[in-house]
Amino acid sequence: MNKTGLFVIPIKFDNKVSTYNDYIDFLSEAENYGYSHFYIGEHLTDKREDIQSSIVFAAALLSRTKKATVCLSVLPLPHYEIKLLIKQLEDLYRLGKGRIKIGFSSGALKSDAEYMDINHDKRVEIFKEKLTQFESQIENSEILNQLPKSSFFSTLLSTYPLSASLLTDKGYSAVSSNFTHNSYLKNHIKCIKGNKSINEIKSKWHIALNLVNKNSISNESKLIIKESLFYIFQKLNNFKTNLMVPENKLLTINEEDIKETLFNECIYTELPNEVKEKINFYKKIVGYPIVNLFDCILDNNYINYILSIPGNEKIINY
């Protein structure tokens, strides 16, 4: 399956970059270099993230692209009035002539819940109720029911997501968290696979990777990436989960040491043989890789490298 996605991590460490200009300009160009899917995150109150509505960003991106599928990654259903959300998604479907994938989750940030006057401790309970409404409204929508079930997905955010197989039981897709260390991916496979054969779940699960040419990017870009990884690491720790490094790997409390460890653990430039072998195996199951796009899009070396990935057999032709 010759597809490659880009994930727009809406974390801002370079204030010179305009998310709603520079990023959209870059993504519209990336389509011409072979990227087939664009994933867009959203958070309402994160001080470092300025994509507050993946729907709004997707609408702008769909109007600038012709072929790429735009993926909402992900809509926290407890934040939305479902019937209104359905109508907005129908508009998005029409705008892109069906070029959308729709992600859903319970959401994670306590500050988002507080902003929405939602009891954060009841997120999962609210999500289950909203998901039932969401599924019913999708089925009754003459527009959205044209999308295959595999065009709906959620993300796997724990090291051993036991409920993951429920996604494929319903025909939904899943995205392995964009900061899952490769040593944890076997757990994700086991959970998403359940009792199914590989062929039954192929193309329903996608794997997110950090692929950055750390040997040629600027020191400023390296700093941005390290700060981004550390920021995410801290958030995951607040959620009492950590996918970014193997268990017991971090024995230090020194922030700079942690940043360096995260950078070395999470960035795959010249993939080591062991990682290549594992991903060769994963590729038999997953639909396609998703490359994380960091906030370094003013660095020409970084951009040229990212644009080269879809055609670079050494990296993505597993």
ChimeraX commands (.cxc) that place a marker at each C-alpha (Angstrom):
marker #1 position 0.00,0.00,0.00 radius 0.5
marker #1 position 1.85,3.08,-1.24 radius 0.5
marker #1 position 0.48,5.65,1.17 radius 0.5
marker #1 position 2.20,7.97,3.61 radius 0.5
marker #1 position 0.55,10.35,6.07 radius 0.5
marker #1 position 1.69,13.50,7.85 radius 0.5
marker #1 position 0.55,14.37,11.36 radius 0.5
marker #1 position 0.32,18.08,12.16 radius 0.5
marker #1 position 1.37,18.25,15.80 radius 0.5
marker #1 position -0.11,21.58,16.85 radius 0.5
marker #1 position 2.63,22.28,19.41 radius 0.5
marker #1 position 4.20,25.70,18.99 radius 0.5
marker #1 position 7.77,26.37,20.08 radius 0.5
marker #1 position 8.65,28.65,17.19 radius 0.5
marker #1 position 6.41,31.70,17.31 radius 0.5
marker #1 position 7.66,32.81,13.89 radius 0.5
marker #1 position 5.60,29.99,12.35 radius 0.5
marker #1 position 1.98,30.72,11.49 radius 0.5
marker #1 position -0.11,27.58,11.85 radius 0.5
marker #1 position -2.92,28.88,9.66 radius 0.5
marker #1 position -0.54,30.12,6.97 radius 0.5
marker #1 position 2.88,28.45,6.96 radius 0.5
marker #1 position 1.53,25.01,7.84 radius 0.5
marker #1 position -1.27,25.13,5.29 radius 0.5
marker #1 position 1.11,26.37,2.60 radius 0.5
marker #1 position 3.49,23.53,3.40 radius 0.5
marker #1 position 0.80,20.84,3.48 radius 0.5
marker #1 position -0.63,21.90,0.15 radius 0.5
marker #1 position 2.88,21.54,-1.27 radius 0.5
marker #1 position 3.44,18.20,0.51 radius 0.5
marker #1 position 0.53,16.71,-1.43 radius 0.5
marker #1 position 2.57,17.19,-4.61 radius 0.5
marker #1 position 5.44,15.20,-3.09 radius 0.5
marker #1 position 3.34,12.11,-2.50 radius 0.5
marker #1 position 1.74,12.48,0.91 radius 0.5
marker #1 position -1.70,10.89,0.81 radius 0.5
marker #1 position -3.14,11.65,4.27 radius 0.5
marker #1 position -2.93,14.65,6.61 radius 0.5
marker #1 position -3.82,14.21,10.28 radius 0.5
marker #1 position -4.78,17.25,12.37 radius 0.5
marker #1 position -4.81,17.43,16.16 radius 0.5
marker #1 position -6.82,19.78,18.33 radius 0.5
marker #1 position -6.90,21.04,21.92 radius 0.5
marker #1 position -8.94,23.86,23.38 radius 0.5
marker #1 position -6.78,25.11,26.23 radius 0.5
marker #1 position -3.24,23.80,25.78 radius 0.5
marker #1 position -0.91,26.78,26.10 radius 0.5
marker #1 position 1.42,25.39,23.41 radius 0.5
marker #1 position -1.22,24.33,20.88 radius 0.5
marker #1 position -3.10,26.71,18.62 radius 0.5
marker #1 position -5.25,24.38,16.53 radius 0.5
marker #1 position -8.40,24.60,18.58 radius 0.5
marker #1 position -10.66,23.11,15.90 radius 0.5
marker #1 position -9.44,20.40,13.57 radius 0.5
marker #1 position -12.66,20.93,11.58 radius 0.5
marker #1 position -11.81,24.56,10.84 radius 0.5
marker #1 position -8.21,23.68,9.93 radius 0.5
marker #1 position -9.42,20.77,7.78 radius 0.5
marker #1 position -11.82,23.04,5.89 radius 0.5
marker #1 position -8.96,25.39,5.02 radius 0.5
marker #1 position -6.74,22.49,3.99 radius 0.5
marker #1 position -9.39,20.74,1.89 radius 0.5
marker #1 position -9.90,23.95,-0.07 radius 0.5
marker #1 position -6.16,24.03,-0.91 radius 0.5
marker #1 position -5.67,20.35,-1.82 radius 0.5
marker #1 position -7.06,18.09,-4.51 radius 0.5
marker #1 position -6.29,14.47,-3.66 radius 0.5
marker #1 position -5.13,14.07,-0.07 radius 0.5
marker #1 position -7.41,12.70,2.64 radius 0.5
marker #1 position -7.73,15.01,5.64 radius 0.5
marker #1 position -8.11,13.27,9.00 radius 0.5
marker #1 position -9.51,14.78,12.22 radius 0.5
marker #1 position -7.21,13.42,14.91 radius 0.5
marker #1 position -9.22,13.40,17.05 radius 0.5
marker #1 position -12.60,14.87,17.97 radius 0.5
marker #1 position -13.17,14.61,21.76 radius 0.5
marker #1 position -16.84,13.63,21.63 radius 0.5
marker #1 position -17.66,14.84,25.18 radius 0.5
marker #1 position -16.95,18.39,23.94 radius 0.5
marker #1 position -19.57,18.27,21.20 radius 0.5
marker #1 position -23.32,18.40,20.78 radius 0.5
marker #1 position -23.51,15.39,18.52 radius 0.5
marker #1 position -26.31,16.43,16.17 radius 0.5
marker #1 position -24.60,19.76,15.47 radius 0.5
marker #1 position -21.25,18.00,14.99 radius 0.5
marker #1 position -22.82,15.67,12.41 radius 0.5
marker #1 position -24.03,18.62,10.35 radius 0.5
marker #1 position -20.58,20.22,10.44 radius 0.5
marker #1 position -18.98,16.95,9.34 radius 0.5
marker #1 position -21.48,16.65,6.50 radius 0.5
marker #1 position -20.35,20.08,5.29 radius 0.5
marker #1 position -16.73,18.97,5.54 radius 0.5
marker #1 position -17.49,15.81,3.53 radius 0.5
marker #1 position -19.12,17.89,0.78 radius 0.5
marker #1 position -16.26,20.40,0.75 radius 0.5
marker #1 position -13.68,17.65,0.27 radius 0.5
marker #1 position -15.91,15.41,-1.87 radius 0.5
marker #1 position -15.47,12.63,0.67 radius 0.5
marker #1 position -11.73,13.17,1.32 radius 0.5
marker #1 position -12.01,12.89,5.11 radius 0.5
marker #1 position -11.38,10.45,7.91 radius 0.5
marker #1 position -13.00,11.09,11.27 radius 0.5
marker #1 position -11.20,10.40,14.53 radius 0.5
marker #1 position -12.95,10.25,17.89 radius 0.5
marker #1 position -11.93,9.87,21.51 radius 0.5
marker #1 position -12.92,10.75,25.04 radius 0.5
marker #1 position -10.37,13.58,25.16 radius 0.5
marker #1 position -7.63,13.87,27.72 radius 0.5
marker #1 position -6.90,17.39,29.01 radius 0.5
marker #1 position -8.45,18.29,32.33 radius 0.5
marker #1 position -8.24,21.98,31.43 radius 0.5
marker #1 position -10.33,21.32,28.29 radius 0.5
marker #1 position -12.99,19.61,30.41 radius 0.5
marker #1 position -13.03,22.51,32.85 radius 0.5
marker #1 position -13.36,24.97,29.98 radius 0.5
marker #1 position -16.35,23.00,28.68 radius 0.5
marker #1 position -17.86,22.67,32.19 radius 0.5
marker #1 position -17.45,18.88,31.98 radius 0.5
marker #1 position -16.56,16.68,34.92 radius 0.5
marker #1 position -13.17,15.39,33.85 radius 0.5
marker #1 position -13.56,12.29,36.03 radius 0.5
marker #1 position -16.65,11.32,34.02 radius 0.5
marker #1 position -15.07,11.72,30.58 radius 0.5
marker #1 position -15.17,8.01,29.75 radius 0.5
marker #1 position -18.76,7.67,30.88 radius 0.5
marker #1 position -19.80,10.71,28.83 radius 0.5
marker #1 position -17.80,9.45,25.85 radius 0.5
marker #1 position -19.62,6.12,25.81 radius 0.5
marker #1 position -22.99,7.90,25.74 radius 0.5
marker #1 position -21.85,10.33,23.04 radius 0.5
marker #1 position -20.33,7.56,20.94 radius 0.5
marker #1 position -23.66,5.72,20.89 radius 0.5
marker #1 position -25.34,8.93,19.67 radius 0.5
marker #1 position -22.53,9.55,17.19 radius 0.5
marker #1 position -22.79,6.09,15.66 radius 0.5
marker #1 position -26.57,6.37,15.39 radius 0.5
marker #1 position -26.40,9.78,13.70 radius 0.5
marker #1 position -23.71,8.61,11.27 radius 0.5
marker #1 position -25.89,5.67,10.28 radius 0.5
marker #1 position -28.85,7.99,9.69 radius 0.5
marker #1 position -26.82,10.55,7.72 radius 0.5
marker #1 position -27.27,10.09,3.98 radius 0.5
marker #1 position -23.92,11.82,3.52 radius 0.5
marker #1 position -21.65,10.39,6.21 radius 0.5
marker #1 position -22.96,6.85,5.90 radius 0.5
marker #1 position -21.19,6.78,2.53 radius 0.5
marker #1 position -17.88,6.62,4.41 radius 0.5
marker #1 position -16.64,3.07,5.13 radius 0.5
marker #1 position -16.29,2.14,8.80 radius 0.5
marker #1 position -12.52,2.10,8.36 radius 0.5
marker #1 position -12.68,5.88,7.73 radius 0.5
marker #1 position -13.52,6.30,11.41 radius 0.5
marker #1 position -10.70,5.79,13.90 radius 0.5
marker #1 position -9.41,6.38,17.39 radius 0.5
marker #1 position -5.93,6.57,18.90 radius 0.5
marker #1 position -4.19,4.08,21.18 radius 0.5
marker #1 position -2.78,6.03,24.12 radius 0.5
marker #1 position -1.80,3.37,26.64 radius 0.5
marker #1 position 1.00,0.86,26.53 radius 0.5
marker #1 position -1.43,-2.05,26.56 radius 0.5
marker #1 position -4.83,-0.83,25.25 radius 0.5
marker #1 position -7.02,-3.83,26.04 radius 0.5
marker #1 position -10.11,-2.21,24.54 radius 0.5
marker #1 position -8.38,-1.69,21.19 radius 0.5
marker #1 position -9.79,-4.84,19.61 radius 0.5
marker #1 position -13.28,-3.38,20.09 radius 0.5
marker #1 position -12.41,-0.88,17.37 radius 0.5
marker #1 position -11.76,-3.52,14.76 radius 0.5
marker #1 position -14.71,-5.58,16.00 radius 0.5
marker #1 position -16.84,-2.67,14.77 radius 0.5
marker #1 position -14.75,-2.16,11.62 radius 0.5
marker #1 position -13.11,1.05,12.84 radius 0.5
marker #1 position -9.45,1.95,12.35 radius 0.5
marker #1 position -6.87,2.79,15.00 radius 0.5
marker #1 position -3.76,4.94,15.03 radius 0.5
marker #1 position -0.90,3.93,17.27 radius 0.5
marker #1 position -0.01,7.00,19.32 radius 0.5
marker #1 position 2.35,9.31,17.48 radius 0.5
marker #1 position 4.84,8.98,20.34 radius 0.5
marker #1 position 4.73,5.24,20.93 radius 0.5
marker #1 position 8.20,3.81,21.37 radius 0.5
marker #1 position 8.82,0.93,18.99 radius 0.5
marker #1 position 9.23,-1.49,21.92 radius 0.5
marker #1 position 5.56,-0.96,22.82 radius 0.5
marker #1 position 4.17,-1.45,19.33 radius 0.5
marker #1 position 3.97,-5.22,19.77 radius 0.5
marker #1 position 1.50,-4.58,22.61 radius 0.5
marker #1 position -0.60,-2.40,20.32 radius 0.5
marker #1 position -0.57,-5.09,17.64 radius 0.5
marker #1 position -1.63,-7.75,20.12 radius 0.5
marker #1 position -4.52,-5.63,21.38 radius 0.5
marker #1 position -5.74,-4.45,17.99 radius 0.5
marker #1 position -5.40,-7.92,16.50 radius 0.5
marker #1 position -7.40,-9.77,19.17 radius 0.5
marker #1 position -8.32,-13.16,17.73 radius 0.5
marker #1 position -8.32,-11.92,14.14 radius 0.5
marker #1 position -6.01,-12.91,11.34 radius 0.5
marker #1 position -3.60,-10.34,9.93 radius 0.5
marker #1 position -5.62,-10.01,6.72 radius 0.5
marker #1 position -8.75,-9.10,8.68 radius 0.5
marker #1 position -7.18,-6.03,10.24 radius 0.5
marker #1 position -4.75,-4.93,7.53 radius 0.5
marker #1 position -5.30,-1.28,6.55 radius 0.5
marker #1 position -7.38,-0.68,9.68 radius 0.5
marker #1 position -4.41,0.27,11.83 radius 0.5
marker #1 position -1.82,2.92,11.10 radius 0.5
marker #1 position 1.50,3.57,12.77 radius 0.5
marker #1 position 2.87,7.02,13.57 radius 0.5
marker #1 position 6.62,7.54,13.41 radius 0.5
marker #1 position 9.12,10.27,14.17 radius 0.5
marker #1 position 11.35,10.44,11.09 radius 0.5
marker #1 position 13.75,13.38,11.25 radius 0.5
marker #1 position 17.18,13.84,9.67 radius 0.5
marker #1 position 18.83,14.98,12.88 radius 0.5
marker #1 position 22.27,15.09,11.27 radius 0.5
marker #1 position 21.48,17.98,8.92 radius 0.5
marker #1 position 18.84,20.10,10.65 radius 0.5
marker #1 position 19.78,23.26,12.49 radius 0.5
marker #1 position 20.52,23.40,16.20 radius 0.5
marker #1 position 17.38,25.51,16.58 radius 0.5
marker #1 position 15.31,22.72,15.02 radius 0.5
marker #1 position 16.90,20.14,17.30 radius 0.5
marker #1 position 15.99,22.31,20.26 radius 0.5
marker #1 position 12.40,22.68,19.03 radius 0.5
marker #1 position 12.05,18.91,18.63 radius 0.5
marker #1 position 13.56,18.19,22.05 radius 0.5
marker #1 position 11.27,20.74,23.70 radius 0.5
marker #1 position 8.26,19.28,21.87 radius 0.5
marker #1 position 9.09,15.73,22.93 radius 0.5
marker #1 position 9.66,16.78,26.52 radius 0.5
marker #1 position 6.41,18.74,26.59 radius 0.5
marker #1 position 4.50,15.67,25.37 radius 0.5
marker #1 position 6.39,13.47,27.82 radius 0.5
marker #1 position 5.26,15.69,30.68 radius 0.5
marker #1 position 1.64,15.59,29.50 radius 0.5
marker #1 position 1.70,11.80,29.22 radius 0.5
marker #1 position 3.11,11.58,32.73 radius 0.5
marker #1 position 0.23,13.75,33.94 radius 0.5
marker #1 position -2.14,11.21,32.36 radius 0.5
marker #1 position -0.21,8.49,34.22 radius 0.5
marker #1 position 0.95,6.86,31.02 radius 0.5
marker #1 position 4.21,7.00,29.13 radius 0.5
marker #1 position 4.62,5.49,25.68 radius 0.5
marker #1 position 7.76,7.35,24.76 radius 0.5
marker #1 position 10.53,5.27,26.32 radius 0.5
marker #1 position 10.77,1.66,27.51 radius 0.5
marker #1 position 9.74,0.99,31.08 radius 0.5
marker #1 position 12.39,1.97,33.66 radius 0.5
marker #1 position 14.51,3.62,30.94 radius 0.5
marker #1 position 14.50,7.09,32.52 radius 0.5
marker #1 position 16.27,7.01,35.84 radius 0.5
marker #1 position 17.22,10.69,35.85 radius 0.5
marker #1 position 15.31,13.76,36.95 radius 0.5
marker #1 position 17.59,16.12,35.03 radius 0.5
marker #1 position 15.45,17.78,32.36 radius 0.5
marker #1 position 18.23,18.12,29.82 radius 0.5
marker #1 position 19.13,14.44,30.19 radius 0.5
marker #1 position 15.49,13.49,29.69 radius 0.5
marker #1 position 15.25,15.66,26.56 radius 0.5
marker #1 position 18.38,14.06,25.14 radius 0.5
marker #1 position 17.07,10.56,25.91 radius 0.5
marker #1 position 13.71,11.32,24.32 radius 0.5
marker #1 position 15.40,12.75,21.24 radius 0.5
marker #1 position 17.59,9.68,20.83 radius 0.5
marker #1 position 14.78,7.21,21.60 radius 0.5
marker #1 position 12.00,8.81,19.57 radius 0.5
marker #1 position 13.75,10.04,16.44 radius 0.5
marker #1 position 14.40,7.44,13.73 radius 0.5
marker #1 position 16.59,8.82,10.98 radius 0.5
marker #1 position 18.67,5.93,9.73 radius 0.5
marker #1 position 16.48,3.20,11.16 radius 0.5
marker #1 position 18.60,0.63,13.06 radius 0.5
marker #1 position 18.36,-2.91,11.69 radius 0.5
marker #1 position 16.41,-4.10,14.71 radius 0.5
marker #1 position 13.80,-1.39,14.24 radius 0.5
marker #1 position 13.70,-2.02,10.49 radius 0.5
marker #1 position 13.01,-5.69,11.06 radius 0.5
marker #1 position 10.20,-4.92,13.48 radius 0.5
marker #1 position 8.62,-2.37,11.16 radius 0.5
marker #1 position 8.90,-4.82,8.26 radius 0.5
marker #1 position 6.68,-7.08,10.35 radius 0.5
marker #1 position 4.33,-4.26,11.36 radius 0.5
marker #1 position 3.99,-3.19,7.74 radius 0.5
marker #1 position 2.27,-6.50,6.99 radius 0.5
marker #1 position -0.50,-5.38,9.31 radius 0.5
marker #1 position -0.71,-1.60,9.21 radius 0.5
marker #1 position -2.25,0.41,6.42 radius 0.5
marker #1 position 0.52,3.02,6.12 radius 0.5
marker #1 position 3.03,5.00,8.19 radius 0.5
marker #1 position 2.24,8.50,9.48 radius 0.5
marker #1 position 5.19,10.89,9.79 radius 0.5
marker #1 position 5.14,13.43,12.61 radius 0.5
marker #1 position 5.61,17.01,11.45 radius 0.5
marker #1 position 7.41,19.13,14.04 radius 0.5
marker #1 position 7.32,22.90,14.32 radius 0.5
marker #1 position 10.52,23.32,12.22 radius 0.5
marker #1 position 9.00,24.27,8.90 radius 0.5
marker #1 position 11.21,27.32,8.45 radius 0.5
marker #1 position 14.28,25.04,8.36 radius 0.5
marker #1 position 14.92,24.23,4.70 radius 0.5
marker #1 position 16.92,21.08,5.46 radius 0.5
marker #1 position 14.12,19.78,7.66 radius 0.5
marker #1 position 11.47,20.57,5.06 radius 0.5
marker #1 position 13.45,19.05,2.18 radius 0.5
marker #1 position 13.94,15.89,4.21 radius 0.5
marker #1 position 10.24,15.62,5.13 radius 0.5
marker #1 position 9.23,16.16,1.50 radius 0.5
marker #1 position 11.67,13.45,0.37 radius 0.5
marker #1 position 10.21,10.74,2.61 radius 0.5
marker #1 position 7.40,9.44,0.36 radius 0.5
marker #1 position 9.96,8.79,-2.37 radius 0.5
marker #1 position 12.77,7.62,-0.12 radius 0.5
marker #1 position 12.76,3.83,-0.25 radius 0.5
marker #1 position 15.40,3.60,2.45 radius 0.5
marker #1 position 12.98,5.02,4.97 radius 0.5
marker #1 position 9.42,4.12,4.11 radius 0.5
marker #1 position 9.46,1.25,1.67 radius 0.5
marker #1 position 9.46,-1.34,4.44 radius 0.5
marker link #1:1,2 radius 0.2
marker link #1:2,3 radius 0.2
marker link #1:3,4 radius 0.2
marker link #1:4,5 radius 0.2
marker link #1:5,6 radius 0.2
marker link #1:6,7 radius 0.2
marker link #1:7,8 radius 0.2
marker link #1:8,9 radius 0.2
marker link #1:9,10 radius 0.2
marker link #1:10,11 radius 0.2
marker link #1:11,12 radius 0.2
marker link #1:12,13 radius 0.2
marker link #1:13,14 radius 0.2
marker link #1:14,15 radius 0.2
marker link #1:15,16 radius 0.2
marker link #1:16,17 radius 0.2
marker link #1:17,18 radius 0.2
marker link #1:18,19 radius 0.2
marker link #1:19,20 radius 0.2
marker link #1:20,21 radius 0.2
marker link #1:21,22 radius 0.2
marker link #1:22,23 radius 0.2
marker link #1:23,24 radius 0.2
marker link #1:24,25 radius 0.2
marker link #1:25,26 radius 0.2
marker link #1:26,27 radius 0.2
marker link #1:27,28 radius 0.2
marker link #1:28,29 radius 0.2
marker link #1:29,30 radius 0.2
marker link #1:30,31 radius 0.2
marker link #1:31,32 radius 0.2
marker link #1:32,33 radius 0.2
marker link #1:33,34 radius 0.2
marker link #1:34,35 radius 0.2
marker link #1:35,36 radius 0.2
marker link #1:36,37 radius 0.2
marker link #1:37,38 radius 0.2
marker link #1:38,39 radius 0.2
marker link #1:39,40 radius 0.2
marker link #1:40,41 radius 0.2
marker link #1:41,42 radius 0.2
marker link #1:42,43 radius 0.2
marker link #1:43,44 radius 0.2
marker link #1:44,45 radius 0.2
marker link #1:45,46 radius 0.2
marker link #1:46,47 radius 0.2
marker link #1:47,48 radius 0.2
marker link #1:48,49 radius 0.2
marker link #1:49,50 radius 0.2
marker link #1:50,51 radius 0.2
marker link #1:51,52 radius 0.2
marker link #1:52,53 radius 0.2
marker link #1:53,54 radius 0.2
marker link #1:54,55 radius 0.2
marker link #1:55,56 radius 0.2
marker link #1:56,57 radius 0.2
marker link #1:57,58 radius 0.2
marker link #1:58,59 radius 0.2
marker link #1:59,60 radius 0.2
marker link #1:60,61 radius 0.2
marker link #1:61,62 radius 0.2
marker link #1:62,63 radius 0.2
marker link #1:63,64 radius 0.2
marker link #1:64,65 radius 0.2
marker link #1:65,66 radius 0.2
marker link #1:66,67 radius 0.2
marker link #1:67,68 radius 0.2
marker link #1:68,69 radius 0.2
marker link #1:69,70 radius 0.2
marker link #1:70,71 radius 0.2
marker link #1:71,72 radius 0.2
marker link #1:72,73 radius 0.2
marker link #1:73,74 radius 0.2
marker link #1:74,75 radius 0.2
marker link #1:75,76 radius 0.2
marker link #1:76,77 radius 0.2
marker link #1:77,78 radius 0.2
marker link #1:78,79 radius 0.2
marker link #1:79,80 radius 0.2
marker link #1:80,81 radius 0.2
marker link #1:81,82 radius 0.2
marker link #1:82,83 radius 0.2
marker link #1:83,84 radius 0.2
marker link #1:84,85 radius 0.2
marker link #1:85,86 radius 0.2
marker link #1:86,87 radius 0.2
marker link #1:87,88 radius 0.2
marker link #1:88,89 radius 0.2
marker link #1:89,90 radius 0.2
marker link #1:90,91 radius 0.2
marker link #1:91,92 radius 0.2
marker link #1:92,93 radius 0.2
marker link #1:93,94 radius 0.2
marker link #1:94,95 radius 0.2
marker link #1:95,96 radius 0.2
marker link #1:96,97 radius 0.2
marker link #1:97,98 radius 0.2
marker link #1:98,99 radius 0.2
marker link #1:99,100 radius 0.2
marker link #1:100,101 radius 0.2
marker link #1:101,102 radius 0.2
marker link #1:102,103 radius 0.2
marker link #1:103,104 radius 0.2
marker link #1:104,105 radius 0.2
marker link #1:105,106 radius 0.2
marker link #1:106,107 radius 0.2
marker link #1:107,108 radius 0.2
marker link #1:108,109 radius 0.2
marker link #1:109,110 radius 0.2
marker link #1:110,111 radius 0.2
marker link #1:111,112 radius 0.2
marker link #1:112,113 radius 0.2
marker link #1:113,114 radius 0.2
marker link #1:114,115 radius 0.2
marker link #1:115,116 radius 0.2
marker link #1:116,117 radius 0.2
marker link #1:117,118 radius 0.2
marker link #1:118,119 radius 0.2
marker link #1:119,120 radius 0.2
marker link #1:120,121 radius 0.2
marker link #1:121,122 radius 0.2
marker link #1:122,123 radius 0.2
marker link #1:123,124 radius 0.2
marker link #1:124,125 radius 0.2
marker link #1:125,126 radius 0.2
marker link #1:126,127 radius 0.2
marker link #1:127,128 radius 0.2
marker link #1:128,129 radius 0.2
marker link #1:129,130 radius 0.2
marker link #1:130,131 radius 0.2
marker link #1:131,132 radius 0.2
marker link #1:132,133 radius 0.2
marker link #1:133,134 radius 0.2
marker link #1:134,135 radius 0.2
marker link #1:135,136 radius 0.2
marker link #1:136,137 radius 0.2
marker link #1:137,138 radius 0.2
marker link #1:138,139 radius 0.2
marker link #1:139,140 radius 0.2
marker link #1:140,141 radius 0.2
marker link #1:141,142 radius 0.2
marker link #1:142,143 radius 0.2
marker link #1:143,144 radius 0.2
marker link #1:144,145 radius 0.2
marker link #1:145,146 radius 0.2
marker link #1:146,147 radius 0.2
marker link #1:147,148 radius 0.2
marker link #1:148,149 radius 0.2
marker link #1:149,150 radius 0.2
marker link #1:150,151 radius 0.2
marker link #1:151,152 radius 0.2
marker link #1:152,153 radius 0.2
marker link #1:153,154 radius 0.2
marker link #1:154,155 radius 0.2
marker link #1:155,156 radius 0.2
marker link #1:156,157 radius 0.2
marker link #1:157,158 radius 0.2
marker link #1:158,159 radius 0.2
marker link #1:159,160 radius 0.2
marker link #1:160,161 radius 0.2
marker link #1:161,162 radius 0.2
marker link #1:162,163 radius 0.2
marker link #1:163,164 radius 0.2
marker link #1:164,165 radius 0.2
marker link #1:165,166 radius 0.2
marker link #1:166,167 radius 0.2
marker link #1:167,168 radius 0.2
marker link #1:168,169 radius 0.2
marker link #1:169,170 radius 0.2
marker link #1:170,171 radius 0.2
marker link #1:171,172 radius 0.2
marker link #1:172,173 radius 0.2
marker link #1:173,174 radius 0.2
marker link #1:174,175 radius 0.2
marker link #1:175,176 radius 0.2
marker link #1:176,177 radius 0.2
marker link #1:177,178 radius 0.2
marker link #1:178,179 radius 0.2
marker link #1:179,180 radius 0.2
marker link #1:180,181 radius 0.2
marker link #1:181,182 radius 0.2
marker link #1:182,183 radius 0.2
marker link #1:183,184 radius 0.2
marker link #1:184,185 radius 0.2
marker link #1:185,186 radius 0.2
marker link #1:186,187 radius 0.2
marker link #1:187,188 radius 0.2
marker link #1:188,189 radius 0.2
marker link #1:189,190 radius 0.2
marker link #1:190,191 radius 0.2
marker link #1:191,192 radius 0.2
marker link #1:192,193 radius 0.2
marker link #1:193,194 radius 0.2
marker link #1:194,195 radius 0.2
marker link #1:195,196 radius 0.2
marker link #1:196,197 radius 0.2
marker link #1:197,198 radius 0.2
marker link #1:198,199 radius 0.2
marker link #1:199,200 radius 0.2
marker link #1:200,201 radius 0.2
marker link #1:201,202 radius 0.2
marker link #1:202,203 radius 0.2
marker link #1:203,204 radius 0.2
marker link #1:204,205 radius 0.2
marker link #1:205,206 radius 0.2
marker link #1:206,207 radius 0.2
marker link #1:207,208 radius 0.2
marker link #1:208,209 radius 0.2
marker link #1:209,210 radius 0.2
marker link #1:210,211 radius 0.2
marker link #1:211,212 radius 0.2
marker link #1:212,213 radius 0.2
marker link #1:213,214 radius 0.2
marker link #1:214,215 radius 0.2
marker link #1:215,216 radius 0.2
marker link #1:216,217 radius 0.2
marker link #1:217,218 radius 0.2
marker link #1:218,219 radius 0.2
marker link #1:219,220 radius 0.2
marker link #1:220,221 radius 0.2
marker link #1:221,222 radius 0.2
marker link #1:222,223 radius 0.2
marker link #1:223,224 radius 0.2
marker link #1:224,225 radius 0.2
marker link #1:225,226 radius 0.2
marker link #1:226,227 radius 0.2
marker link #1:227,228 radius 0.2
marker link #1:228,229 radius 0.2
marker link #1:229,230 radius 0.2
marker link #1:230,231 radius 0.2
marker link #1:231,232 radius 0.2
marker link #1:232,233 radius 0.2
marker link #1:233,234 radius 0.2
marker link #1:234,235 radius 0.2
marker link #1:235,236 radius 0.2
marker link #1:236,237 radius 0.2
marker link #1:237,238 radius 0.2
marker link #1:238,239 radius 0.2
marker link #1:239,240 radius 0.2
marker link #1:240,241 radius 0.2
marker link #1:241,242 radius 0.2
marker link #1:242,243 radius 0.2
marker link #1:243,244 radius 0.2
marker link #1:244,245 radius 0.2
marker link #1:245,246 radius 0.2
marker link #1:246,247 radius 0.2
marker link #1:247,248 radius 0.2
marker link #1:248,249 radius 0.2
marker link #1:249,250 radius 0.2
marker link #1:250,251 radius 0.2
marker link #1:251,252 radius 0.2
marker link #1:252,253 radius 0.2
marker link #1:253,254 radius 0.2
marker link #1:254,255 radius 0.2
marker link #1:255,256 radius 0.2
marker link #1:256,257 radius 0.2
marker link #1:257,258 radius 0.2
marker link #1:258,259 radius 0.2
marker link #1:259,260 radius 0.2
marker link #1:260,261 radius 0.2
marker link #1:261,262 radius 0.2
marker link #1:262,263 radius 0.2
marker link #1:263,264 radius 0.2
marker link #1:264,265 radius 0.2
marker link #1:265,266 radius 0.2
marker link #1:266,267 radius 0.2
marker link #1:267,268 radius 0.2
marker link #1:268,269 radius 0.2
marker link #1:269,270 radius 0.2
marker link #1:270,271 radius 0.2
marker link #1:271,272 radius 0.2
marker link #1:272,273 radius 0.2
marker link #1:273,274 radius 0.2
marker link #1:274,275 radius 0.2
marker link #1:275,276 radius 0.2
marker link #1:276,277 radius 0.2
marker link #1:277,278 radius 0.2
marker link #1:278,279 radius 0.2
marker link #1:279,280 radius 0.2
marker link #1:280,281 radius 0.2
marker link #1:281,282 radius 0.2
marker link #1:282,283 radius 0.2
marker link #1:283,284 radius 0.2
marker link #1:284,285 radius 0.2
marker link #1:285,286 radius 0.2
marker link #1:286,287 radius 0.2
marker link #1:287,288 radius 0.2
marker link #1:288,289 radius 0.2
marker link #1:289,290 radius 0.2
marker link #1:290,291 radius 0.2
marker link #1:291,292 radius 0.2
marker link #1:292,293 radius 0.2
marker link #1:293,294 radius 0.2
marker link #1:294,295 radius 0.2
marker link #1:295,296 radius 0.2
marker link #1:296,297 radius 0.2
marker link #1:297,298 radius 0.2
marker link #1:298,299 radius 0.2
marker link #1:299,300 radius 0.2
marker link #1:300,301 radius 0.2
marker link #1:301,302 radius 0.2
marker link #1:302,303 radius 0.2
marker link #1:303,304 radius 0.2
marker link #1:304,305 radius 0.2
marker link #1:305,306 radius 0.2
marker link #1:306,307 radius 0.2
marker link #1:307,308 radius 0.2
marker link #1:308,309 radius 0.2
marker link #1:309,310 radius 0.2
marker link #1:310,311 radius 0.2
marker link #1:311,312 radius 0.2
marker link #1:312,313 radius 0.2
marker link #1:313,314 radius 0.2
marker link #1:314,315 radius 0.2
marker link #1:315,316 radius 0.2
marker link #1:316,317 radius 0.2
marker link #1:317,318 radius 0.2
view
